[in-house]
Amino acid sequence: MNTTLLTTINTLPKEPGVYQYFDKNNHLLYIGKAKNLSNRVRSYFKFTPELSPNPRNSQRIFHMIEQATSLNYIIVESEHDALILENSLIKQLNPKYNILLRDDKTFPYIYIDYAQKYPRFDITRKILKQKKSKQDIKYFGPYSIGARDILDSLYELCKLVQKKSCLQGSKACLYYQIEKCLAPCEFNISTEHYQNVLNEALNFIEHPKKITTALETKMFFYAESERFEEAGELRDRIERIKKSKLISNIDLANHDNYDIFAIESNEKKAVIVRLFMREGKIISSAHETLNLQRGFDLEEAYERALIEYYGREKPPIIAPILLAHSFENIELVSEHLSKLFEKKAVIMIPQRGSKKKLTELASKNALELLKIVPQNYDPMPIQIQELAKLENIPLRVEVFDNSHMAGVAPIGAMVTYTNGVFLKKDYRTYHLEARDEYHQMRETLLRRINSFEKLSPPDLWLLDGGQILLNLAYDLLQSAGVHIDLLALAKEKVDAKAHRAKGKANDILYSKTEVFKLQNSDKRLQWAQKLRDESHRAAITFHKKTKLKLDQQSQLLNLKGISQAKISKIIQHYGTFEELKNVSEEELTSLLNKKDAKTIKEVYF
């Protein structure tokens, strides 16, 4: 190992902080935290007869230290601050040897606000501000899936006030006519009568099986009436509600709440299972699968799972946490969660009794999930890795494309592909200001880089373009300190024009160092084309919506006497009509005459 690394190690302060290991290409390998930077970093090494990896390191860390050639560090005030900074940096920078959890969203809760005269149910992901008593709002959940389906079913089956706006009117609406609402807006409905309806809805929430039974009755009625589309929608809703709840014989016959975590692994993957027990019953479950490319650290996985799940906001329901295994930094994580919860966080590793049965149930489910080979298993990522000599198996891919019409309504689109399917919830679209394709892609990629803390980086970026855009992406990622594998897909050019032969695209795949001219029949090329085509579809769809909105607003300005030439001038200057809301009349006067500027501000004020 080089003397520069040894010099850095010998000068490390004995203070809390975060450290970062880099390889010879300055790619980030690992991020860690420490109560004492000097002691923690030195523990990775053996110093005699020369600097080398400590043989007590795990195999994964041993390989990481072998590759490390430099070290950076950041000093912070406390070990707690180091924990927060480490978590933030891992999410943003995607280090090679850290465990990166993808499923870091907060799960939804269904709530009811009793402060309202006629209370109704809704969905939230955080604690709501309460005007009066702390008992006014009651939360149910969290739900990993099915929260919206349960909510829709409550309004389908119970005569509740259907919309927030319903009570603002004074006349019964369509919901009353189709017998889905009691119409307290017009009729004098007693609180006792409405409470009976609420009790029915509460009974459904507490016993989801009653919801599915009631929905199945309606589904069969629709099917017998040949209303197959409605029957199909109910069938799908029933399936989602059933999946939201783990079927279990465990019922503690009490009113205890617990959040239960278990992690199990084999050589290829790890599974994190979360169970949520409320009022003595398991109400929902969730799991996340980690594909292991460089080994696994169970303790790091538990730490990351807890920090990622609880995030940065106090959850609506705070429950004691049960773990199937202990880990080294459990006290530090407990301290962090206590600050978040504004009360002492209770973390237990039960050894016997009913709580132990709960962690065993979570572990059993994790072990079962390890055995499952996904039906949509896609062998292509490994073949792509081998072809392009990628550092990571591209299990999660983000694909980028831009769209515009002569510089009008420029947009960027990103689609996400993982485990053989397109993940629509992680798609992103962007309104852009740039007018040429190079700067549009630059703006799109920068917007994505700036959102890494909210949505962690993928294994691979695939760009719709050639070597120039690939180099652009590489430079942007280098500047941000993030290493992501890169590929680009572009049409073959003949005489500087994109070439298509007999309706088949002669596409060329680019990596940072190589060009791959694959046959049209090559499955690897077809895989990349499928991803590129989906990004193109998403970009075109969003562009059409944006363009339609622009056209509608253009027509509105036309009716107000603004000519098409002036409208084009506005779009070329400001990009979108939305920007006009932030522009003063005086500023518009410098572009148009005073009369037109006044007219436009009247429209967009």
C-alpha positions as CSV (number, residue, x, y, z in Angstrom):
1,M,0.0,0.0,0.0
2,N,1.2,3.5,-0.8
3,T,2.8,5.9,1.7
4,T,0.1,8.5,1.1
5,L,-2.5,6.3,2.7
6,L,-0.2,5.5,5.6
7,T,0.5,9.2,6.2
8,T,-3.3,10.0,6.3
9,I,-3.9,7.1,8.7
10,N,-1.2,8.3,11.1
11,T,-2.5,11.9,11.1
12,L,-6.2,11.0,11.7
13,P,-7.8,12.9,14.7
14,K,-9.3,11.1,17.7
15,E,-12.6,12.7,17.0
16,P,-16.0,11.5,15.7
17,G,-16.5,11.7,11.9
18,V,-17.1,9.9,8.6
19,Y,-14.3,8.4,6.5
20,Q,-14.2,7.5,2.8
21,Y,-12.0,5.0,1.0
22,F,-11.1,5.5,-2.7
23,D,-9.3,3.2,-5.2
24,K,-6.5,4.1,-7.6
25,N,-9.1,5.5,-10.1
26,N,-10.5,7.7,-7.4
27,H,-13.8,5.7,-7.3
28,L,-15.5,5.7,-3.9
29,L,-15.2,2.2,-2.3
30,Y,-16.7,2.6,1.2
31,I,-18.1,5.1,3.6
32,G,-18.0,4.5,7.4
33,K,-18.6,6.4,10.6
34,A,-16.6,6.5,13.8
35,K,-16.7,7.7,17.4
36,N,-12.9,8.0,17.1
37,L,-11.7,8.3,13.6
38,S,-8.1,7.3,14.4
39,N,-9.0,4.1,16.3
40,R,-11.7,3.0,13.8
41,V,-9.6,3.4,10.6
42,R,-6.5,1.8,12.2
43,S,-8.6,-1.3,13.0
44,Y,-8.9,-2.0,9.3
45,F,-5.1,-2.5,8.9
46,K,-2.1,-4.5,10.0
47,F,1.0,-2.2,10.2
48,T,3.9,-4.7,10.4
49,P,6.0,-5.6,8.6
50,E,4.1,-3.2,6.2
51,L,0.7,-1.7,5.8
52,S,-1.8,-4.4,4.7
53,P,-5.5,-5.4,5.4
54,N,-6.2,-6.7,8.8
55,P,-6.9,-10.5,8.4
56,R,-9.7,-10.2,11.0
57,N,-11.7,-8.1,8.5
58,S,-14.7,-9.8,6.8
59,Q,-13.9,-11.1,3.3
60,R,-15.9,-8.1,1.8
61,I,-14.0,-5.5,3.8
62,F,-10.6,-7.3,3.3
63,H,-11.1,-7.0,-0.5
64,M,-12.1,-3.4,-0.1
65,I,-9.0,-2.5,1.9
66,E,-6.9,-4.3,-0.7
67,Q,-8.2,-1.9,-3.4
68,A,-8.0,1.3,-1.2
69,T,-5.2,3.8,-2.1
70,S,-6.5,7.0,-0.5
71,L,-8.7,8.1,2.4
72,N,-10.8,11.2,3.1
73,Y,-12.5,12.1,6.3
74,I,-15.0,14.6,7.7
75,I,-15.0,15.6,11.4
76,V,-18.4,16.1,13.1
77,E,-19.6,17.1,16.6
78,S,-20.8,13.7,17.8
79,E,-21.1,10.0,16.9
80,H,-24.8,10.7,16.3
81,D,-24.0,13.4,13.7
82,A,-21.6,10.9,12.0
83,L,-24.5,8.3,11.8
84,I,-26.7,10.9,10.0
85,L,-24.0,12.1,7.7
86,E,-22.9,8.5,6.8
87,N,-26.5,7.5,5.9
88,S,-26.9,10.6,3.7
89,L,-23.7,10.1,1.9
90,I,-24.3,6.4,1.2
91,K,-27.7,7.2,-0.3
92,Q,-26.2,9.9,-2.5
93,L,-22.9,8.5,-3.6
94,N,-23.6,4.7,-3.9
95,P,-20.3,3.4,-2.6
96,K,-19.1,0.1,-4.1
97,Y,-18.9,-1.9,-0.8
98,N,-21.7,-0.3,1.3
99,I,-25.1,-1.9,1.5
100,L,-27.6,0.3,-0.3
101,L,-31.3,-0.2,0.5
102,R,-33.7,0.9,-2.2
103,D,-37.0,0.5,-0.4
104,D,-36.6,3.7,1.7
105,K,-40.0,5.1,1.3
106,T,-42.3,5.8,4.3
107,F,-45.4,3.6,4.3
108,P,-48.8,5.2,4.3
109,Y,-51.3,5.3,7.2
110,I,-55.0,5.6,7.1
111,Y,-56.3,8.2,9.6
112,I,-59.6,9.7,10.8
113,D,-60.0,13.2,12.2
114,Y,-62.6,13.2,15.0
115,A,-62.4,17.0,15.3
116,Q,-64.6,17.2,12.2
117,K,-68.4,17.2,12.7
118,Y,-68.8,14.4,10.2
119,P,-65.3,12.6,10.3
120,R,-64.0,10.9,7.2
121,F,-60.9,8.7,6.4
122,D,-57.9,9.7,4.4
123,I,-54.2,8.7,3.9
124,T,-51.0,10.3,5.3
125,R,-47.4,9.4,5.6
126,K,-46.6,11.7,8.5
127,I,-48.1,13.1,11.7
128,L,-50.6,15.8,11.0
129,K,-50.9,19.1,12.8
130,Q,-53.8,19.0,15.3
131,K,-55.8,22.0,16.2
132,K,-57.3,20.7,19.4
133,S,-56.8,17.6,21.4
134,K,-54.0,15.1,20.6
135,Q,-56.8,12.4,20.6
136,D,-58.6,14.0,17.7
137,I,-56.7,12.0,15.0
138,K,-56.4,8.3,15.0
139,Y,-54.0,6.4,12.8
140,F,-54.2,2.9,11.3
141,G,-51.2,1.2,9.7
142,P,-48.6,1.4,8.3
143,Y,-49.6,-0.4,5.1
144,S,-46.9,-1.7,2.8
145,I,-49.4,-2.1,0.0
146,G,-53.2,-1.8,-0.3
147,A,-53.8,1.4,1.8
148,R,-55.5,3.2,-1.1
149,D,-57.5,0.0,-1.9
150,I,-58.7,-0.3,1.7
151,L,-59.6,3.4,1.7
152,D,-61.5,3.2,-1.6
153,S,-63.3,0.1,-0.3
154,L,-64.5,2.0,2.9
155,Y,-66.1,4.6,0.7
156,E,-67.5,1.9,-1.6
157,L,-69.1,0.0,1.3
158,C,-70.0,2.7,3.8
159,K,-72.1,5.8,3.5
160,L,-69.4,8.2,4.6
161,V,-68.9,11.8,3.5
162,Q,-67.0,10.9,0.3
163,K,-65.0,14.1,-0.4
164,K,-63.4,16.9,1.6
165,S,-65.4,19.4,-0.5
166,C,-68.8,17.6,0.0
167,L,-69.8,19.6,3.1
168,Q,-69.0,22.9,1.5
169,G,-72.2,22.7,-0.5
170,S,-75.8,22.7,0.6
171,K,-77.3,20.3,-1.8
172,A,-77.1,16.5,-2.0
173,C,-74.9,15.4,-4.9
174,L,-74.5,12.3,-7.0
175,Y,-73.0,10.3,-4.1
176,Y,-76.3,10.6,-2.3
177,Q,-78.3,9.6,-5.4
178,I,-76.2,6.4,-5.9
179,E,-76.5,5.6,-2.2
180,K,-72.9,6.1,-1.2
181,C,-73.4,9.1,1.2
182,L,-76.0,10.2,3.8
183,A,-75.7,13.8,2.5
184,P,-75.3,15.6,5.8
185,C,-74.7,18.7,3.7
186,E,-78.4,18.9,3.0
187,F,-80.1,16.7,5.6
188,N,-80.0,16.8,9.3
189,I,-78.1,13.6,10.0
190,S,-77.7,13.0,13.7
191,T,-74.2,12.4,15.1
192,E,-75.4,9.0,16.5
193,H,-76.5,7.9,13.0
194,Y,-73.3,8.9,11.4
195,Q,-71.3,7.3,14.2
196,N,-72.9,4.0,13.4
197,V,-71.6,4.4,9.8
198,L,-68.1,5.2,11.2
199,N,-68.2,2.2,13.4
200,E,-69.0,0.0,10.4
201,A,-66.0,1.5,8.6
202,L,-63.7,1.0,11.6
203,N,-64.8,-2.6,11.9
204,F,-63.7,-3.1,8.2
205,I,-60.3,-1.5,8.9
206,E,-59.7,-3.7,11.9
207,H,-60.8,-6.8,10.0
208,P,-59.6,-6.6,6.4
209,K,-61.0,-10.0,5.6
210,K,-64.5,-8.5,6.0
211,I,-63.6,-6.0,3.3
212,T,-62.5,-8.7,0.9
213,T,-65.6,-10.8,1.6
214,A,-67.9,-7.8,0.9
215,L,-66.0,-6.9,-2.2
216,E,-66.2,-10.5,-3.5
217,T,-70.0,-10.4,-3.2
218,K,-70.0,-7.3,-5.4
219,M,-67.5,-8.8,-7.8
220,F,-69.7,-11.9,-8.4
221,F,-72.7,-9.6,-8.9
222,Y,-70.8,-7.6,-11.5
223,A,-69.6,-10.8,-13.2
224,E,-73.2,-12.2,-13.4
225,S,-74.4,-8.9,-14.8
226,E,-71.6,-9.1,-17.5
227,R,-70.0,-6.0,-16.1
228,F,-66.6,-7.7,-16.5
229,E,-64.4,-4.6,-16.4
230,E,-65.8,-3.5,-13.0
231,A,-65.6,-7.1,-11.8
232,G,-61.9,-7.2,-12.9
233,E,-61.1,-4.0,-11.0
234,L,-62.6,-5.4,-7.8
235,R,-60.7,-8.7,-8.3
236,D,-57.4,-6.8,-8.5
237,R,-58.3,-4.6,-5.5
238,I,-59.1,-7.7,-3.5
239,E,-55.7,-9.3,-4.4
240,R,-53.9,-6.2,-3.3
241,I,-55.7,-6.0,0.0
242,K,-55.0,-9.7,0.7
243,K,-51.3,-9.1,0.0
244,S,-51.1,-6.2,2.4
245,K,-51.7,-8.5,5.4
246,L,-49.5,-11.4,6.4
247,I,-51.6,-14.5,7.2
248,S,-50.6,-15.6,10.7
249,N,-52.1,-17.6,13.5
250,I,-50.3,-15.3,16.0
251,D,-52.8,-13.2,18.1
252,L,-51.4,-11.9,21.3
253,A,-54.9,-11.4,22.7
254,N,-53.8,-7.9,23.9
255,H,-53.4,-4.4,22.5
256,D,-49.7,-4.4,22.0
257,N,-48.0,-2.6,19.1
258,Y,-44.7,-3.8,17.6
259,D,-42.5,-3.1,14.6
260,I,-40.6,-6.4,13.9
261,F,-37.5,-6.7,11.7
262,A,-35.7,-9.8,10.6
263,I,-32.9,-10.3,8.0
264,E,-31.7,-13.5,6.5
265,S,-29.2,-14.2,3.7
266,N,-27.5,-16.8,1.5
267,E,-24.5,-16.5,-0.9
268,K,-26.5,-14.6,-3.5
269,K,-29.0,-12.4,-1.7
270,A,-30.4,-11.1,1.5
271,V,-34.0,-10.5,2.5
272,I,-35.3,-7.8,5.0
273,V,-38.7,-8.6,6.4
274,R,-40.8,-6.0,8.3
275,L,-43.9,-7.0,10.2
276,F,-46.3,-4.5,11.8
277,M,-48.4,-5.6,14.8
278,R,-51.1,-3.3,16.0
279,E,-53.6,-4.0,18.8
280,G,-52.2,-7.5,19.2
281,K,-52.6,-8.5,15.5
282,I,-50.2,-8.5,12.6
283,I,-51.8,-6.0,10.2
284,S,-49.3,-5.8,7.3
285,S,-45.9,-6.8,6.2
286,A,-43.2,-5.7,3.7
287,H,-39.9,-7.1,2.5
288,E,-36.9,-6.0,0.4
289,T,-34.5,-8.2,-1.4
290,L,-30.8,-7.3,-1.7
291,N,-28.7,-8.9,-4.4
292,L,-25.3,-9.5,-3.0
293,Q,-22.4,-8.7,-5.4
294,R,-19.6,-8.3,-2.8
295,G,-20.5,-10.1,0.3
296,F,-22.8,-9.2,3.2
297,D,-22.6,-7.6,6.6
298,L,-25.7,-8.5,8.8
299,E,-24.9,-5.8,11.4
300,E,-24.6,-3.1,8.8
301,A,-27.9,-4.3,7.2
302,Y,-29.8,-4.0,10.4
303,E,-28.5,-0.5,11.1
304,R,-29.3,0.7,7.6
305,A,-32.8,-1.0,7.7
306,L,-33.8,0.8,10.8
307,I,-32.4,4.2,9.9
308,E,-33.8,4.0,6.3
309,Y,-37.3,2.9,7.4
310,Y,-37.9,5.5,10.1
311,G,-36.3,8.3,8.0
312,R,-36.3,11.8,9.3
313,E,-39.8,12.3,10.6
314,K,-41.6,11.1,13.7
315,P,-43.9,8.2,12.6
316,P,-47.7,8.5,13.4
317,I,-47.6,5.3,15.5
318,I,-44.5,4.7,17.6
319,A,-44.1,1.1,18.6
320,P,-41.4,-0.9,20.4
321,I,-39.0,-2.5,17.8
322,L,-38.3,-6.2,17.9
323,L,-35.2,-7.6,16.1
324,A,-34.3,-11.1,15.2
325,H,-30.6,-10.4,15.7
326,S,-28.5,-7.9,17.6
327,F,-25.9,-5.6,16.1
328,E,-22.9,-3.6,17.3
329,N,-24.3,-0.1,17.0
330,I,-27.7,-0.8,18.5
331,E,-27.2,1.8,21.2
332,L,-26.3,4.5,18.7
333,V,-29.3,3.7,16.5
334,S,-31.5,3.7,19.6
335,E,-30.2,7.2,20.5
336,H,-30.9,8.4,17.0
337,L,-34.4,7.1,17.0
338,S,-35.1,8.5,20.5
339,K,-34.4,12.0,19.1
340,L,-36.6,11.3,16.1
341,F,-39.5,9.9,18.2
342,E,-39.1,12.6,20.9
343,K,-39.3,9.8,23.4
344,K,-37.1,6.8,24.3
345,A,-36.9,4.3,21.5
346,V,-37.4,0.7,22.7
347,I,-35.3,-1.8,20.7
348,M,-35.4,-5.4,21.9
349,I,-34.0,-8.8,20.8
350,P,-36.4,-11.2,22.6
351,Q,-35.0,-14.5,23.7
352,R,-38.2,-16.3,24.7
353,G,-41.9,-16.0,24.9
354,S,-44.5,-14.4,22.5
355,K,-42.1,-11.6,21.4
356,K,-39.6,-14.3,20.4
357,K,-42.3,-16.0,18.3
358,L,-42.8,-12.8,16.4
359,T,-39.2,-12.4,15.4
360,E,-39.1,-16.1,14.5
361,L,-42.1,-15.6,12.3
362,A,-40.3,-12.7,10.5
363,S,-37.2,-14.8,10.1
364,K,-39.2,-17.8,8.8
365,N,-40.8,-15.5,6.1
366,A,-37.4,-14.1,5.2
367,L,-36.0,-17.6,4.8
368,E,-38.9,-18.6,2.6
369,L,-38.4,-15.5,0.4
370,L,-34.7,-16.5,-0.1
371,K,-35.9,-19.7,-1.8
372,I,-38.1,-17.9,-4.3
373,V,-36.8,-17.4,-7.8
374,P,-38.8,-14.5,-9.3
375,Q,-41.1,-15.5,-12.2
376,N,-39.8,-12.5,-14.1
377,Y,-36.1,-13.4,-13.5
378,D,-34.0,-11.8,-16.2
379,P,-30.6,-13.4,-17.0
380,M,-29.7,-10.5,-19.3
381,P,-28.0,-8.2,-16.7
382,I,-25.2,-10.7,-16.1
383,Q,-24.6,-11.0,-19.9
384,I,-24.6,-7.2,-20.2
385,Q,-22.0,-7.0,-17.4
386,E,-19.8,-9.5,-19.1
387,L,-20.1,-7.8,-22.5
388,A,-19.4,-4.3,-21.3
389,K,-17.1,-5.3,-18.4
390,L,-19.3,-3.4,-16.0
391,E,-18.3,-3.2,-12.3
392,N,-21.8,-4.0,-11.1
393,I,-24.5,-6.4,-12.4
394,P,-27.0,-3.9,-13.7
395,L,-30.0,-5.2,-11.7
396,R,-31.4,-1.7,-11.4
397,V,-31.2,0.5,-14.5
398,E,-32.2,4.1,-15.2
399,V,-32.8,5.1,-18.8
400,F,-32.8,8.7,-20.0
401,D,-34.3,10.4,-23.1
402,N,-35.4,13.9,-24.0
403,S,-38.1,15.2,-26.3
404,H,-39.0,18.6,-27.8
405,M,-40.5,20.1,-31.0
406,A,-38.2,22.6,-32.7
407,G,-37.1,23.7,-29.2
408,V,-40.7,24.0,-27.9
409,A,-41.8,22.2,-24.7
410,P,-38.5,20.5,-24.0
411,I,-38.8,17.7,-21.5
412,G,-36.6,15.0,-20.0
413,A,-37.7,11.5,-19.0
414,M,-36.2,8.8,-16.9
415,V,-37.6,5.2,-16.7
416,T,-36.5,2.6,-14.1
417,Y,-36.0,-1.1,-14.9
418,T,-35.4,-3.7,-12.2
419,N,-35.9,-7.4,-11.7
420,G,-37.2,-7.8,-15.3
421,V,-39.9,-5.2,-15.0
422,F,-40.3,-1.4,-15.5
423,L,-40.9,0.2,-12.1
424,K,-43.5,2.9,-12.9
425,K,-43.4,4.5,-9.4
426,D,-39.8,5.4,-9.9
427,Y,-40.2,7.1,-13.3
428,R,-39.3,10.8,-13.4
429,T,-40.1,13.5,-15.9
430,Y,-38.6,17.0,-16.0
431,H,-39.6,20.3,-17.7
432,L,-36.4,21.7,-19.1
433,E,-35.1,25.1,-20.0
434,A,-32.3,24.1,-22.5
435,R,-33.0,24.2,-26.2
436,D,-30.4,21.8,-27.7
437,E,-30.2,18.1,-27.1
438,Y,-26.8,18.1,-25.4
439,H,-27.8,20.7,-22.8
440,Q,-31.2,19.1,-22.4
441,M,-29.5,15.8,-21.4
442,R,-27.1,17.7,-19.2
443,E,-30.0,19.4,-17.4
444,T,-31.9,16.1,-17.1
445,L,-28.9,14.2,-15.6
446,L,-28.1,17.0,-13.2
447,R,-31.7,17.0,-11.9
448,R,-31.4,13.3,-11.3
449,I,-28.0,13.6,-9.5
450,N,-29.5,16.3,-7.2
451,S,-32.3,13.8,-6.2
452,F,-30.0,10.9,-5.2
453,E,-30.7,11.4,-1.5
454,K,-34.4,11.0,-2.1
455,L,-34.1,8.1,-4.6
456,S,-30.7,6.3,-4.4
457,P,-28.5,5.8,-7.5
458,P,-29.0,2.7,-9.7
459,D,-26.4,0.2,-10.9
460,L,-26.4,1.5,-14.5
461,W,-27.4,4.5,-16.5
462,L,-28.4,3.9,-20.1
463,L,-28.6,7.0,-22.3
464,D,-30.4,7.4,-25.6
465,G,-27.4,8.9,-27.5
466,G,-23.8,8.2,-28.4
467,Q,-20.3,8.7,-27.1
468,I,-20.7,12.5,-26.6
469,L,-23.6,12.1,-24.2
470,L,-21.8,9.2,-22.5
471,N,-18.8,11.4,-21.8
472,L,-21.1,14.1,-20.5
473,A,-22.7,11.7,-18.0
474,Y,-19.3,10.5,-16.9
475,D,-18.1,14.0,-16.3
476,L,-21.2,14.9,-14.3
477,L,-21.0,11.8,-12.1
478,Q,-17.3,12.4,-11.5
479,S,-18.0,16.0,-10.4
480,A,-20.6,14.7,-8.0
481,G,-18.3,12.0,-6.6
482,V,-20.7,9.2,-7.7
483,H,-19.7,6.1,-9.6
484,I,-22.4,4.5,-11.8
485,D,-21.8,2.2,-14.7
486,L,-22.7,3.9,-18.0
487,L,-23.9,2.7,-21.4
488,A,-25.4,4.6,-24.4
489,L,-27.4,3.4,-27.3
490,A,-27.4,5.3,-30.6
491,K,-28.5,4.6,-34.2
492,E,-25.7,3.8,-36.6
493,K,-24.9,6.8,-38.8
494,V,-24.2,6.7,-42.5
495,D,-23.1,10.0,-44.1
496,A,-23.8,11.7,-40.7
497,K,-27.4,10.6,-40.7
498,A,-29.1,8.0,-38.5
499,H,-29.5,4.8,-40.6
500,R,-32.3,2.3,-40.6
501,A,-32.3,-0.8,-42.9
502,K,-35.5,-2.5,-43.8
503,G,-37.3,-1.2,-40.8
504,K,-34.7,-2.5,-38.4
505,A,-32.6,-0.2,-36.3
506,N,-28.9,-0.6,-36.7
507,D,-28.2,0.5,-33.1
508,I,-24.7,0.7,-31.6
509,L,-24.0,0.2,-27.9
510,Y,-21.3,2.4,-26.3
511,S,-19.4,1.9,-23.0
512,K,-16.8,4.4,-21.8
513,T,-14.0,2.5,-23.5
514,E,-15.6,0.3,-26.2
515,V,-18.1,0.3,-29.1
516,F,-20.3,-2.7,-29.6
517,K,-21.8,-3.3,-33.1
518,L,-24.1,-6.2,-32.3
519,Q,-26.4,-8.0,-34.7
520,N,-30.1,-7.0,-34.7
521,S,-30.9,-10.5,-33.5
522,D,-28.5,-10.3,-30.5
523,K,-30.6,-10.6,-27.3
524,R,-28.2,-8.2,-25.5
525,L,-28.9,-5.4,-28.1
526,Q,-32.6,-6.2,-28.0
527,W,-32.6,-5.8,-24.2
528,A,-31.0,-2.4,-24.4
529,Q,-33.4,-1.4,-27.2
530,K,-36.4,-2.4,-25.1
531,L,-35.2,-0.2,-22.3
532,R,-34.4,2.7,-24.7
533,D,-37.8,2.4,-26.4
534,E,-39.6,2.6,-23.1
535,S,-37.8,5.8,-22.2
536,H,-38.6,7.2,-25.6
537,R,-42.3,6.3,-25.1
538,A,-42.3,8.0,-21.7
539,A,-40.6,11.1,-23.1
540,I,-43.0,11.4,-26.1
541,T,-46.0,10.9,-23.9
542,F,-45.0,13.6,-21.4
543,H,-44.0,15.9,-24.3
544,K,-47.4,15.6,-25.9
545,K,-49.1,16.4,-22.6
546,T,-46.8,19.4,-22.1
547,K,-47.3,20.5,-25.8
548,L,-51.1,20.2,-25.5
549,K,-51.1,22.4,-22.4
550,L,-49.0,24.9,-24.2
551,D,-51.4,24.9,-27.2
552,Q,-54.4,25.4,-24.9
553,Q,-52.7,28.3,-23.3
554,S,-51.6,29.7,-26.7
555,Q,-55.3,29.6,-27.8
556,L,-56.3,31.5,-24.6
557,L,-53.7,34.2,-25.4
558,N,-54.9,34.3,-29.0
559,L,-58.4,35.0,-27.8
560,K,-57.0,37.8,-25.8
561,G,-55.4,39.4,-28.9
562,I,-51.8,38.1,-28.5
563,S,-50.5,37.0,-31.9
564,Q,-48.9,33.6,-32.5
565,A,-45.6,35.2,-33.3
566,K,-45.6,37.0,-29.9
567,I,-46.5,33.7,-28.2
568,S,-43.6,32.0,-29.9
569,K,-41.3,34.8,-28.7
570,I,-42.5,34.3,-25.1
571,I,-42.0,30.5,-25.2
572,Q,-38.5,30.9,-26.7
573,H,-37.6,33.4,-24.0
574,Y,-39.2,31.8,-20.9
575,G,-39.6,28.2,-21.8
576,T,-43.1,27.6,-20.3
577,F,-46.2,29.7,-19.6
578,E,-45.8,28.7,-15.9
579,E,-42.8,31.0,-15.7
580,L,-45.0,34.0,-16.6
581,K,-46.5,33.8,-13.1
582,N,-43.1,34.8,-11.7
583,V,-42.5,37.6,-14.2
584,S,-43.4,41.2,-13.5
585,E,-45.3,43.4,-16.0
586,E,-42.3,45.7,-16.3
587,E,-40.1,42.8,-17.3
588,L,-42.6,41.6,-19.9
589,T,-42.8,45.1,-21.3
590,S,-39.1,44.8,-22.3
591,L,-40.1,41.9,-24.5
592,L,-43.5,43.0,-25.7
593,N,-45.5,46.2,-25.7
594,K,-47.1,47.5,-22.6
595,K,-50.7,46.6,-23.7
596,D,-49.7,43.0,-24.4
597,A,-47.7,42.7,-21.2
598,K,-50.8,43.9,-19.2
599,T,-53.0,41.4,-21.0
600,I,-50.7,38.5,-20.2
601,K,-50.4,39.4,-16.6
602,E,-54.2,39.5,-16.3
603,V,-54.3,36.0,-17.7
604,Y,-51.5,34.6,-15.4
605,F,-51.9,36.6,-12.2
